[in-house]
Amino acid sequence: MRGGMGNMQNMMKQMQKMQKKMAQAQEELGEKKIEGTAGGGMVTVIVSGHKQVLEVNIKEEVVDPEDIDMLQDLVLAATNDALKKADELTNDTMGQFTKGMNLPGMF
């Protein structure tokens, strides 16, 4: 079985290259800012690609002391919107590495 080893080494090299690229992509995701909104832009939440909430912006006209519930719902909705977009971005970004590779348990 000659040449089998070289092939294996080549594959390992490819894997290492890929892991570097994946780590880089993960890092870049962390620097991305993704905006989620609710109430027609009354509440805006900005998260990073690593799903950290960076900013919460609330327009003052939506602040009604009589209706805190609505405000909480809007903040919740905007946050979930931002997180969903962050998930989609992550899937798109990291998905390129798993396409055409049937590696169970990679993600």
Summary of the structure (lengths in Angstrom):
residues: 107
radius of gyration: 21.0
end to end distance: 33.1
largest distance: 78.8
contacts: 277
relative contact order: 0.15
helix: 61%
strand: 17%
